[in-house]
């Protein structure tokens, strides 16, 4: 168990680019490098400065729940 000295924990999530595929293995991002940079710069500096832990998570794969 880990204890953090705070009254709350703020969890943020964001895509790496507008299409969400930048850096995803086996998939091709359709965004230009300039579009990726502009998208990632949308988070303001004061917010980014307060993020202490960053974790890149692989995209989830979804299985069909339909019965045959």
CHARMM internal coordinates of N, CA and C (Angstrom, degrees):
IC EDIT
DIST 1 N 1 CA 1.4459
DIST 1 CA 1 C 1.5216
ANGL 1 N 1 CA 1 C 108.46
DIST 1 C 2 N 1.3326
ANGL 1 CA 1 C 2 N 114.90
DIHE 1 N 1 CA 1 C 2 N 140.02
DIST 2 N 2 CA 1.4587
ANGL 1 C 2 N 2 CA 121.48
DIHE 1 CA 1 C 2 N 2 CA 179.65
DIST 2 CA 2 C 1.5117
ANGL 2 N 2 CA 2 C 108.54
DIHE 1 C 2 N 2 CA 2 C -116.42
DIST 2 C 3 N 1.3258
ANGL 2 CA 2 C 3 N 116.33
DIHE 2 N 2 CA 2 C 3 N 136.46
DIST 3 N 3 CA 1.4610
ANGL 2 C 3 N 3 CA 120.79
DIHE 2 CA 2 C 3 N 3 CA 177.33
DIST 3 CA 3 C 1.5229
ANGL 3 N 3 CA 3 C 108.56
DIHE 2 C 3 N 3 CA 3 C -116.78
DIST 3 C 4 N 1.3286
ANGL 3 CA 3 C 4 N 115.19
DIHE 3 N 3 CA 3 C 4 N 132.20
DIST 4 N 4 CA 1.4545
ANGL 3 C 4 N 4 CA 121.46
DIHE 3 CA 3 C 4 N 4 CA 178.90
DIST 4 CA 4 C 1.5294
ANGL 4 N 4 CA 4 C 108.75
DIHE 3 C 4 N 4 CA 4 C -112.52
DIST 4 C 5 N 1.3326
ANGL 4 CA 4 C 5 N 117.85
DIHE 4 N 4 CA 4 C 5 N 139.88
DIST 5 N 5 CA 1.4629
ANGL 4 C 5 N 5 CA 121.21
DIHE 4 CA 4 C 5 N 5 CA -177.64
DIST 5 CA 5 C 1.5301
ANGL 5 N 5 CA 5 C 111.89
DIHE 4 C 5 N 5 CA 5 C -78.66
DIST 5 C 6 N 1.3220
ANGL 5 CA 5 C 6 N 117.01
DIHE 5 N 5 CA 5 C 6 N 69.60
DIST 6 N 6 CA 1.4636
ANGL 5 C 6 N 6 CA 121.58
DIHE 5 CA 5 C 6 N 6 CA 179.11
DIST 6 CA 6 C 1.5159
ANGL 6 N 6 CA 6 C 109.32
DIHE 5 C 6 N 6 CA 6 C -149.70
DIST 6 C 7 N 1.3159
ANGL 6 CA 6 C 7 N 115.87
DIHE 6 N 6 CA 6 C 7 N 157.94
DIST 7 N 7 CA 1.4669
ANGL 6 C 7 N 7 CA 120.02
DIHE 6 CA 6 C 7 N 7 CA 177.51
DIST 7 CA 7 C 1.5205
ANGL 7 N 7 CA 7 C 111.49
DIHE 6 C 7 N 7 CA 7 C -85.82
DIST 7 C 8 N 1.3173
ANGL 7 CA 7 C 8 N 116.98
DIHE 7 N 7 CA 7 C 8 N -14.79
DIST 8 N 8 CA 1.4606
ANGL 7 C 8 N 8 CA 120.70
DIHE 7 CA 7 C 8 N 8 CA 177.77
DIST 8 CA 8 C 1.5195
ANGL 8 N 8 CA 8 C 109.04
DIHE 7 C 8 N 8 CA 8 C -153.16
DIST 8 C 9 N 1.3065
ANGL 8 CA 8 C 9 N 115.52
DIHE 8 N 8 CA 8 C 9 N 164.19
DIST 9 N 9 CA 1.4562
ANGL 8 C 9 N 9 CA 121.39
DIHE 8 CA 8 C 9 N 9 CA 174.93
DIST 9 CA 9 C 1.5230
ANGL 9 N 9 CA 9 C 107.64
DIHE 8 C 9 N 9 CA 9 C -123.54
DIST 9 C 10 N 1.3008
ANGL 9 CA 9 C 10 N 116.21
DIHE 9 N 9 CA 9 C 10 N 128.98
DIST 10 N 10 CA 1.4536
ANGL 9 C 10 N 10 CA 121.97
DIHE 9 CA 9 C 10 N 10 CA 178.63
DIST 10 CA 10 C 1.5217
ANGL 10 N 10 CA 10 C 107.80
DIHE 9 C 10 N 10 CA 10 C -100.46
DIST 10 C 11 N 1.3117
ANGL 10 CA 10 C 11 N 116.61
DIHE 10 N 10 CA 10 C 11 N 123.75
DIST 11 N 11 CA 1.4559
ANGL 10 C 11 N 11 CA 121.80
DIHE 10 CA 10 C 11 N 11 CA -179.93
DIST 11 CA 11 C 1.5281
ANGL 11 N 11 CA 11 C 107.35
DIHE 10 C 11 N 11 CA 11 C -112.91
DIST 11 C 12 N 1.3270
ANGL 11 CA 11 C 12 N 116.27
DIHE 11 N 11 CA 11 C 12 N 125.27
DIST 12 N 12 CA 1.4574
ANGL 11 C 12 N 12 CA 122.10
DIHE 11 CA 11 C 12 N 12 CA -179.94
DIST 12 CA 12 C 1.5193
ANGL 12 N 12 CA 12 C 109.45
DIHE 11 C 12 N 12 CA 12 C -115.96
DIST 12 C 13 N 1.3079
ANGL 12 CA 12 C 13 N 115.75
DIHE 12 N 12 CA 12 C 13 N 150.60
DIST 13 N 13 CA 1.4617
ANGL 12 C 13 N 13 CA 120.92
DIHE 12 CA 12 C 13 N 13 CA 175.18
DIST 13 CA 13 C 1.5169
ANGL 13 N 13 CA 13 C 108.19
DIHE 12 C 13 N 13 CA 13 C -137.57
DIST 13 C 14 N 1.3205
ANGL 13 CA 13 C 14 N 116.70
DIHE 13 N 13 CA 13 C 14 N 144.24
DIST 14 N 14 CA 1.4589
ANGL 13 C 14 N 14 CA 121.24
DIHE 13 CA 13 C 14 N 14 CA 179.39
DIST 14 CA 14 C 1.5161
ANGL 14 N 14 CA 14 C 109.98
DIHE 13 C 14 N 14 CA 14 C -153.43
DIST 14 C 15 N 1.3069
ANGL 14 CA 14 C 15 N 115.49
DIHE 14 N 14 CA 14 C 15 N 149.50
DIST 15 N 15 CA 1.4600
ANGL 14 C 15 N 15 CA 120.76
DIHE 14 CA 14 C 15 N 15 CA 173.33
DIST 15 CA 15 C 1.5242
ANGL 15 N 15 CA 15 C 108.75
DIHE 14 C 15 N 15 CA 15 C -77.82
DIST 15 C 16 N 1.3291
ANGL 15 CA 15 C 16 N 117.90
DIHE 15 N 15 CA 15 C 16 N 154.33
DIST 16 N 16 CA 1.4624
ANGL 15 C 16 N 16 CA 120.24
DIHE 15 CA 15 C 16 N 16 CA 179.87
DIST 16 CA 16 C 1.5294
ANGL 16 N 16 CA 16 C 113.10
DIHE 15 C 16 N 16 CA 16 C -75.72
DIST 16 C 17 N 1.3434
ANGL 16 CA 16 C 17 N 117.80
DIHE 16 N 16 CA 16 C 17 N -16.96
DIST 17 N 17 CA 1.4619
ANGL 16 C 17 N 17 CA 122.43
DIHE 16 CA 16 C 17 N 17 CA -179.40
DIST 17 CA 17 C 1.5322
ANGL 17 N 17 CA 17 C 108.19
DIHE 16 C 17 N 17 CA 17 C -161.26
DIST 17 C 18 N 1.3366
ANGL 17 CA 17 C 18 N 118.59
DIHE 17 N 17 CA 17 C 18 N 173.94
DIST 18 N 18 CA 1.4634
ANGL 17 C 18 N 18 CA 119.72
DIHE 17 CA 17 C 18 N 18 CA -178.66
DIST 18 CA 18 C 1.5352
ANGL 18 N 18 CA 18 C 114.65
DIHE 17 C 18 N 18 CA 18 C -58.40
DIST 18 C 19 N 1.3340
ANGL 18 CA 18 C 19 N 118.05
DIHE 18 N 18 CA 18 C 19 N -37.52
DIST 19 N 19 CA 1.4737
ANGL 18 C 19 N 19 CA 118.80
DIHE 18 CA 18 C 19 N 19 CA -179.51
DIST 19 CA 19 C 1.5278
ANGL 19 N 19 CA 19 C 112.06
DIHE 18 C 19 N 19 CA 19 C -85.04
DIST 19 C 20 N 1.3431
ANGL 19 CA 19 C 20 N 117.55
DIHE 19 N 19 CA 19 C 20 N -14.90
DIST 20 N 20 CA 1.4601
ANGL 19 C 20 N 20 CA 121.60
DIHE 19 CA 19 C 20 N 20 CA 177.78
DIST 20 CA 20 C 1.5070
ANGL 20 N 20 CA 20 C 115.50
DIHE 19 C 20 N 20 CA 20 C 83.00
DIST 20 C 21 N 1.3318
ANGL 20 CA 20 C 21 N 118.40
DIHE 20 N 20 CA 20 C 21 N 7.19
DIST 21 N 21 CA 1.4638
ANGL 20 C 21 N 21 CA 120.53
DIHE 20 CA 20 C 21 N 21 CA -174.85
DIST 21 CA 21 C 1.5220
ANGL 21 N 21 CA 21 C 114.30
DIHE 20 C 21 N 21 CA 21 C -110.57
DIST 21 C 22 N 1.3107
ANGL 21 CA 21 C 22 N 118.80
DIHE 21 N 21 CA 21 C 22 N 1.15
DIST 22 N 22 CA 1.4696
ANGL 21 C 22 N 22 CA 121.44
DIHE 21 CA 21 C 22 N 22 CA -178.99
DIST 22 CA 22 C 1.5297
ANGL 22 N 22 CA 22 C 109.94
DIHE 21 C 22 N 22 CA 22 C -62.92
DIST 22 C 23 N 1.3220
ANGL 22 CA 22 C 23 N 116.45
DIHE 22 N 22 CA 22 C 23 N 119.42
DIST 23 N 23 CA 1.4617
ANGL 22 C 23 N 23 CA 121.07
DIHE 22 CA 22 C 23 N 23 CA 178.86
DIST 23 CA 23 C 1.5165
ANGL 23 N 23 CA 23 C 114.82
DIHE 22 C 23 N 23 CA 23 C 84.80
DIST 23 C 24 N 1.3280
ANGL 23 CA 23 C 24 N 118.83
DIHE 23 N 23 CA 23 C 24 N 3.70
DIST 24 N 24 CA 1.4635
ANGL 23 C 24 N 24 CA 121.65
DIHE 23 CA 23 C 24 N 24 CA 179.66
DIST 24 CA 24 C 1.5194
ANGL 24 N 24 CA 24 C 108.62
DIHE 23 C 24 N 24 CA 24 C -84.63
DIST 24 C 25 N 1.3272
ANGL 24 CA 24 C 25 N 116.75
DIHE 24 N 24 CA 24 C 25 N 123.15
DIST 25 N 25 CA 1.4578
ANGL 24 C 25 N 25 CA 121.99
DIHE 24 CA 24 C 25 N 25 CA -179.03
DIST 25 CA 25 C 1.5274
ANGL 25 N 25 CA 25 C 110.53
DIHE 24 C 25 N 25 CA 25 C -65.71
DIST 25 C 26 N 1.3146
ANGL 25 CA 25 C 26 N 115.42
DIHE 25 N 25 CA 25 C 26 N 131.84
DIST 26 N 26 CA 1.4564
ANGL 25 C 26 N 26 CA 120.16
DIHE 25 CA 25 C 26 N 26 CA 177.26
DIST 26 CA 26 C 1.5161
ANGL 26 N 26 CA 26 C 114.08
DIHE 25 C 26 N 26 CA 26 C 85.25
DIST 26 C 27 N 1.3054
ANGL 26 CA 26 C 27 N 118.93
DIHE 26 N 26 CA 26 C 27 N -0.58
DIST 27 N 27 CA 1.4703
ANGL 26 C 27 N 27 CA 122.86
DIHE 26 CA 26 C 27 N 27 CA 178.95
DIST 27 CA 27 C 1.5169
ANGL 27 N 27 CA 27 C 108.67
DIHE 26 C 27 N 27 CA 27 C -127.33
DIST 27 C 28 N 1.3034
ANGL 27 CA 27 C 28 N 117.24
DIHE 27 N 27 CA 27 C 28 N 153.53
DIST 28 N 28 CA 1.4596
ANGL 27 C 28 N 28 CA 121.18
DIHE 27 CA 27 C 28 N 28 CA -178.28
DIST 28 CA 28 C 1.5207
ANGL 28 N 28 CA 28 C 110.70
DIHE 27 C 28 N 28 CA 28 C -111.53
DIST 28 C 29 N 1.3079
ANGL 28 CA 28 C 29 N 115.38
DIHE 28 N 28 CA 28 C 29 N 126.04
DIST 29 N 29 CA 1.4594
ANGL 28 C 29 N 29 CA 122.46
DIHE 28 CA 28 C 29 N 29 CA 177.65
DIST 29 CA 29 C 1.5270
ANGL 29 N 29 CA 29 C 108.91
DIHE 28 C 29 N 29 CA 29 C -74.32
DIST 29 C 30 N 1.3433
ANGL 29 CA 29 C 30 N 116.55
DIHE 29 N 29 CA 29 C 30 N 134.47
DIST 30 N 30 CA 1.4609
ANGL 29 C 30 N 30 CA 120.96
DIHE 29 CA 29 C 30 N 30 CA -179.96
DIST 30 CA 30 C 1.5240
ANGL 30 N 30 CA 30 C 112.38
DIHE 29 C 30 N 30 CA 30 C -93.68
DIST 30 C 31 N 1.3035
ANGL 30 CA 30 C 31 N 117.97
DIHE 30 N 30 CA 30 C 31 N -0.81
DIST 31 N 31 CA 1.4638
ANGL 30 C 31 N 31 CA 122.33
DIHE 30 CA 30 C 31 N 31 CA -174.65
DIST 31 CA 31 C 1.5238
ANGL 31 N 31 CA 31 C 111.60
DIHE 30 C 31 N 31 CA 31 C -88.16
DIST 31 C 32 N 1.3242
ANGL 31 CA 31 C 32 N 115.30
DIHE 31 N 31 CA 31 C 32 N 145.90
DIST 32 N 32 CA 1.4601
ANGL 31 C 32 N 32 CA 119.83
DIHE 31 CA 31 C 32 N 32 CA 175.75
DIST 32 CA 32 C 1.5313
ANGL 32 N 32 CA 32 C 108.90
DIHE 31 C 32 N 32 CA 32 C -74.19
DIST 32 C 33 N 1.3286
ANGL 32 CA 32 C 33 N 118.21
DIHE 32 N 32 CA 32 C 33 N 156.64
DIST 33 N 33 CA 1.4710
ANGL 32 C 33 N 33 CA 119.61
DIHE 32 CA 32 C 33 N 33 CA 177.77
DIST 33 CA 33 C 1.5317
ANGL 33 N 33 CA 33 C 112.39
DIHE 32 C 33 N 33 CA 33 C -56.31
DIST 33 C 34 N 1.3363
ANGL 33 CA 33 C 34 N 116.98
DIHE 33 N 33 CA 33 C 34 N -35.67
DIST 34 N 34 CA 1.4620
ANGL 33 C 34 N 34 CA 120.80
DIHE 33 CA 33 C 34 N 34 CA 178.31
DIST 34 CA 34 C 1.5286
ANGL 34 N 34 CA 34 C 111.05
DIHE 33 C 34 N 34 CA 34 C -66.61
DIST 34 C 35 N 1.3346
ANGL 34 CA 34 C 35 N 117.46
DIHE 34 N 34 CA 34 C 35 N -39.09
DIST 35 N 35 CA 1.4619
ANGL 34 C 35 N 35 CA 121.00
DIHE 34 CA 34 C 35 N 35 CA 178.53
DIST 35 CA 35 C 1.5264
ANGL 35 N 35 CA 35 C 110.88
DIHE 34 C 35 N 35 CA 35 C -65.67
DIST 35 C 36 N 1.3380
ANGL 35 CA 35 C 36 N 116.76
DIHE 35 N 35 CA 35 C 36 N -39.44
DIST 36 N 36 CA 1.4749
ANGL 35 C 36 N 36 CA 120.99
DIHE 35 CA 35 C 36 N 36 CA 178.24
DIST 36 CA 36 C 1.5261
ANGL 36 N 36 CA 36 C 109.33
DIHE 35 C 36 N 36 CA 36 C -62.98
DIST 36 C 37 N 1.3321
ANGL 36 CA 36 C 37 N 116.78
DIHE 36 N 36 CA 36 C 37 N -46.20
DIST 37 N 37 CA 1.4684
ANGL 36 C 37 N 37 CA 120.34
DIHE 36 CA 36 C 37 N 37 CA -179.53
DIST 37 CA 37 C 1.5308
ANGL 37 N 37 CA 37 C 111.72
DIHE 36 C 37 N 37 CA 37 C -62.45
DIST 37 C 38 N 1.3356
ANGL 37 CA 37 C 38 N 116.78
DIHE 37 N 37 CA 37 C 38 N -45.84
DIST 38 N 38 CA 1.4659
ANGL 37 C 38 N 38 CA 120.19
DIHE 37 CA 37 C 38 N 38 CA 178.69
DIST 38 CA 38 C 1.5242
ANGL 38 N 38 CA 38 C 111.15
DIHE 37 C 38 N 38 CA 38 C -61.23
DIST 38 C 39 N 1.3291
ANGL 38 CA 38 C 39 N 116.96
DIHE 38 N 38 CA 38 C 39 N -40.91
DIST 39 N 39 CA 1.4676
ANGL 38 C 39 N 39 CA 121.49
DIHE 38 CA 38 C 39 N 39 CA -179.25
DIST 39 CA 39 C 1.5278
ANGL 39 N 39 CA 39 C 110.40
DIHE 38 C 39 N 39 CA 39 C -64.47
DIST 39 C 40 N 1.3258
ANGL 39 CA 39 C 40 N 117.77
DIHE 39 N 39 CA 39 C 40 N -43.17
DIST 40 N 40 CA 1.4639
ANGL 39 C 40 N 40 CA 121.10
DIHE 39 CA 39 C 40 N 40 CA -178.57
DIST 40 CA 40 C 1.5271
ANGL 40 N 40 CA 40 C 111.87
DIHE 39 C 40 N 40 CA 40 C -72.44
DIST 40 C 41 N 1.3232
ANGL 40 CA 40 C 41 N 117.88
DIHE 40 N 40 CA 40 C 41 N -24.43
DIST 41 N 41 CA 1.4659
ANGL 40 C 41 N 41 CA 121.16
DIHE 40 CA 40 C 41 N 41 CA 178.73
DIST 41 CA 41 C 1.5272
ANGL 41 N 41 CA 41 C 112.88
DIHE 40 C 41 N 41 CA 41 C -81.56
DIST 41 C 42 N 1.3216
ANGL 41 CA 41 C 42 N 118.09
DIHE 41 N 41 CA 41 C 42 N -4.55
DIST 42 N 42 CA 1.4605
ANGL 41 C 42 N 42 CA 121.28
DIHE 41 CA 41 C 42 N 42 CA -178.91
DIST 42 CA 42 C 1.5284
ANGL 42 N 42 CA 42 C 112.34
DIHE 41 C 42 N 42 CA 42 C -67.21
DIST 42 C 43 N 1.3167
ANGL 42 CA 42 C 43 N 117.26
DIHE 42 N 42 CA 42 C 43 N -26.21
DIST 43 N 43 CA 1.4667
ANGL 42 C 43 N 43 CA 119.35
DIHE 42 CA 42 C 43 N 43 CA 174.75
DIST 43 CA 43 C 1.5204
ANGL 43 N 43 CA 43 C 108.13
DIHE 42 C 43 N 43 CA 43 C -74.02
DIST 43 C 44 N 1.2943
ANGL 43 CA 43 C 44 N 116.62
DIHE 43 N 43 CA 43 C 44 N 126.88
DIST 44 N 44 CA 1.4616
ANGL 43 C 44 N 44 CA 119.66
DIHE 43 CA 43 C 44 N 44 CA -176.01
DIST 44 CA 44 C 1.5192
ANGL 44 N 44 CA 44 C 111.40
DIHE 43 C 44 N 44 CA 44 C -71.91
DIST 44 C 45 N 1.3122
ANGL 44 CA 44 C 45 N 116.16
DIHE 44 N 44 CA 44 C 45 N 154.41
DIST 45 N 45 CA 1.4579
ANGL 44 C 45 N 45 CA 123.32
DIHE 44 CA 44 C 45 N 45 CA -178.83
DIST 45 CA 45 C 1.5143
ANGL 45 N 45 CA 45 C 114.24
DIHE 44 C 45 N 45 CA 45 C -54.96
DIST 45 C 46 N 1.3458
ANGL 45 CA 45 C 46 N 119.55
DIHE 45 N 45 CA 45 C 46 N -47.02
DIST 46 N 46 CA 1.4594
ANGL 45 C 46 N 46 CA 120.23
DIHE 45 CA 45 C 46 N 46 CA -179.69
DIST 46 CA 46 C 1.5336
ANGL 46 N 46 CA 46 C 113.35
DIHE 45 C 46 N 46 CA 46 C -60.00
DIST 46 C 47 N 1.3301
ANGL 46 CA 46 C 47 N 117.14
DIHE 46 N 46 CA 46 C 47 N -33.61
DIST 47 N 47 CA 1.4744
ANGL 46 C 47 N 47 CA 119.48
DIHE 46 CA 46 C 47 N 47 CA 178.15
DIST 47 CA 47 C 1.5216
ANGL 47 N 47 CA 47 C 109.57
DIHE 46 C 47 N 47 CA 47 C -72.65
DIST 47 C 48 N 1.3227
ANGL 47 CA 47 C 48 N 116.87
DIHE 47 N 47 CA 47 C 48 N -46.94
DIST 48 N 48 CA 1.4669
ANGL 47 C 48 N 48 CA 121.28
DIHE 47 CA 47 C 48 N 48 CA -179.29
DIST 48 CA 48 C 1.5296
ANGL 48 N 48 CA 48 C 110.67
DIHE 47 C 48 N 48 CA 48 C -61.52
DIST 48 C 49 N 1.3342
ANGL 48 CA 48 C 49 N 117.77
DIHE 48 N 48 CA 48 C 49 N -35.83
DIST 49 N 49 CA 1.4616
ANGL 48 C 49 N 49 CA 121.54
DIHE 48 CA 48 C 49 N 49 CA 179.55
DIST 49 CA 49 C 1.5258
ANGL 49 N 49 CA 49 C 112.69
DIHE 48 C 49 N 49 CA 49 C -63.10
DIST 49 C 50 N 1.3079
ANGL 49 CA 49 C 50 N 118.06
DIHE 49 N 49 CA 49 C 50 N -22.95
DIST 50 N 50 CA 1.4622
ANGL 49 C 50 N 50 CA 122.04
DIHE 49 CA 49 C 50 N 50 CA -176.93
DIST 50 CA 50 C 1.5297
ANGL 50 N 50 CA 50 C 113.39
DIHE 49 C 50 N 50 CA 50 C -95.25
DIST 50 C 51 N 1.3222
ANGL 50 CA 50 C 51 N 116.79
DIHE 50 N 50 CA 50 C 51 N -0.57
DIST 51 N 51 CA 1.4661
ANGL 50 C 51 N 51 CA 120.89
DIHE 50 CA 50 C 51 N 51 CA 178.23
DIST 51 CA 51 C 1.5248
ANGL 51 N 51 CA 51 C 107.93
DIHE 50 C 51 N 51 CA 51 C -89.96
DIST 51 C 52 N 1.3288
ANGL 51 CA 51 C 52 N 116.36
DIHE 51 N 51 CA 51 C 52 N 114.67
DIST 52 N 52 CA 1.4597
ANGL 51 C 52 N 52 CA 121.58
DIHE 51 CA 51 C 52 N 52 CA -176.30
DIST 52 CA 52 C 1.5275
ANGL 52 N 52 CA 52 C 113.14
DIHE 51 C 52 N 52 CA 52 C -94.43
DIST 52 C 53 N 1.3115
ANGL 52 CA 52 C 53 N 117.25
DIHE 52 N 52 CA 52 C 53 N -32.11
DIST 53 N 53 CA 1.4615
ANGL 52 C 53 N 53 CA 120.72
DIHE 52 CA 52 C 53 N 53 CA -176.68
DIST 53 CA 53 C 1.5239
ANGL 53 N 53 CA 53 C 108.19
DIHE 52 C 53 N 53 CA 53 C -122.00
DIST 53 C 54 N 1.3303
ANGL 53 CA 53 C 54 N 115.81
DIHE 53 N 53 CA 53 C 54 N 127.27
DIST 54 N 54 CA 1.4578
ANGL 53 C 54 N 54 CA 120.94
DIHE 53 CA 53 C 54 N 54 CA 176.03
DIST 54 CA 54 C 1.5114
ANGL 54 N 54 CA 54 C 108.31
DIHE 53 C 54 N 54 CA 54 C -121.76
DIST 54 C 55 N 1.3000
ANGL 54 CA 54 C 55 N 115.52
DIHE 54 N 54 CA 54 C 55 N 134.70
DIST 55 N 55 CA 1.4569
ANGL 54 C 55 N 55 CA 120.47
DIHE 54 CA 54 C 55 N 55 CA 179.96
DIST 55 CA 55 C 1.5223
ANGL 55 N 55 CA 55 C 108.66
DIHE 54 C 55 N 55 CA 55 C -135.24
DIST 55 C 56 N 1.3181
ANGL 55 CA 55 C 56 N 116.32
DIHE 55 N 55 CA 55 C 56 N 121.98
DIST 56 N 56 CA 1.4487
ANGL 55 C 56 N 56 CA 121.01
DIHE 55 CA 55 C 56 N 56 CA 176.49
DIST 56 CA 56 C 1.5214
ANGL 56 N 56 CA 56 C 107.52
DIHE 55 C 56 N 56 CA 56 C -86.54
DIST 56 C 57 N 1.3070
ANGL 56 CA 56 C 57 N 116.41
DIHE 56 N 56 CA 56 C 57 N 126.29
DIST 57 N 57 CA 1.4600
ANGL 56 C 57 N 57 CA 122.11
DIHE 56 CA 56 C 57 N 57 CA -176.15
DIST 57 CA 57 C 1.5213
ANGL 57 N 57 CA 57 C 108.56
DIHE 56 C 57 N 57 CA 57 C -114.98
DIST 57 C 58 N 1.3205
ANGL 57 CA 57 C 58 N 116.42
DIHE 57 N 57 CA 57 C 58 N 135.12
DIST 58 N 58 CA 1.4636
ANGL 57 C 58 N 58 CA 120.83
DIHE 57 CA 57 C 58 N 58 CA 179.02
DIST 58 CA 58 C 1.5282
ANGL 58 N 58 CA 58 C 109.74
DIHE 57 C 58 N 58 CA 58 C -67.54
DIST 58 C 59 N 1.3211
ANGL 58 CA 58 C 59 N 115.33
DIHE 58 N 58 CA 58 C 59 N 150.42
DIST 59 N 59 CA 1.4523
ANGL 58 C 59 N 59 CA 120.47
DIHE 58 CA 58 C 59 N 59 CA 178.66
DIST 59 CA 59 C 1.5258
ANGL 59 N 59 CA 59 C 110.17
DIHE 58 C 59 N 59 CA 59 C -62.83
DIST 59 C 60 N 1.3094
ANGL 59 CA 59 C 60 N 116.12
DIHE 59 N 59 CA 59 C 60 N 141.54
DIST 60 N 60 CA 1.4510
ANGL 59 C 60 N 60 CA 121.00
DIHE 59 CA 59 C 60 N 60 CA 178.95
DIST 60 CA 60 C 1.5142
ANGL 60 N 60 CA 60 C 109.90
DIHE 59 C 60 N 60 CA 60 C -79.67
DIST 60 C 61 N 1.3188
ANGL 60 CA 60 C 61 N 116.14
DIHE 60 N 60 CA 60 C 61 N 145.87
DIST 61 N 61 CA 1.4656
ANGL 60 C 61 N 61 CA 119.38
DIHE 60 CA 60 C 61 N 61 CA 174.14
DIST 61 CA 61 C 1.5218
ANGL 61 N 61 CA 61 C 107.34
DIHE 60 C 61 N 61 CA 61 C -103.14
DIST 61 C 62 N 1.2921
ANGL 61 CA 61 C 62 N 115.71
DIHE 61 N 61 CA 61 C 62 N 137.73
DIST 62 N 62 CA 1.4572
ANGL 61 C 62 N 62 CA 120.99
DIHE 61 CA 61 C 62 N 62 CA -177.25
DIST 62 CA 62 C 1.5116
ANGL 62 N 62 CA 62 C 109.98
DIHE 61 C 62 N 62 CA 62 C -105.52
DIST 62 C 63 N 1.2988
ANGL 62 CA 62 C 63 N 115.94
DIHE 62 N 62 CA 62 C 63 N 134.66
DIST 63 N 63 CA 1.4666
ANGL 62 C 63 N 63 CA 121.56
DIHE 62 CA 62 C 63 N 63 CA 177.34
DIST 63 CA 63 C 1.5135
ANGL 63 N 63 CA 63 C 109.05
DIHE 62 C 63 N 63 CA 63 C -102.16
DIST 63 C 64 N 1.2803
ANGL 63 CA 63 C 64 N 116.30
DIHE 63 N 63 CA 63 C 64 N 145.76
DIST 64 N 64 CA 1.4585
ANGL 63 C 64 N 64 CA 120.08
DIHE 63 CA 63 C 64 N 64 CA 179.52
DIST 64 CA 64 C 1.5209
ANGL 64 N 64 CA 64 C 109.44
DIHE 63 C 64 N 64 CA 64 C -71.82
DIST 64 C 65 N 1.3123
ANGL 64 CA 64 C 65 N 115.67
DIHE 64 N 64 CA 64 C 65 N 134.41
DIST 65 N 65 CA 1.4673
ANGL 64 C 65 N 65 CA 120.91
DIHE 64 CA 64 C 65 N 65 CA 179.02
DIST 65 CA 65 C 1.5176
ANGL 65 N 65 CA 65 C 111.64
DIHE 64 C 65 N 65 CA 65 C -96.23
DIST 65 C 66 N 1.3201
ANGL 65 CA 65 C 66 N 116.93
DIHE 65 N 65 CA 65 C 66 N 0.95
DIST 66 N 66 CA 1.4710
ANGL 65 C 66 N 66 CA 120.72
DIHE 65 CA 65 C 66 N 66 CA -178.55
DIST 66 CA 66 C 1.5255
ANGL 66 N 66 CA 66 C 109.71
DIHE 65 C 66 N 66 CA 66 C -70.95
DIST 66 C 67 N 1.3202
ANGL 66 CA 66 C 67 N 115.02
DIHE 66 N 66 CA 66 C 67 N 140.37
DIST 67 N 67 CA 1.4657
ANGL 66 C 67 N 67 CA 119.61
DIHE 66 CA 66 C 67 N 67 CA 177.47
DIST 67 CA 67 C 1.5226
ANGL 67 N 67 CA 67 C 109.14
DIHE 66 C 67 N 67 CA 67 C -82.69
DIST 67 C 68 N 1.3364
ANGL 67 CA 67 C 68 N 117.66
DIHE 67 N 67 CA 67 C 68 N 147.49
DIST 68 N 68 CA 1.4692
ANGL 67 C 68 N 68 CA 120.52
DIHE 67 CA 67 C 68 N 68 CA -178.88
DIST 68 CA 68 C 1.5070
ANGL 68 N 68 CA 68 C 112.64
DIHE 67 C 68 N 68 CA 68 C -69.47
END
COOR INIT
IC SEED 1 N 1 CA 1 C
IC BUILD
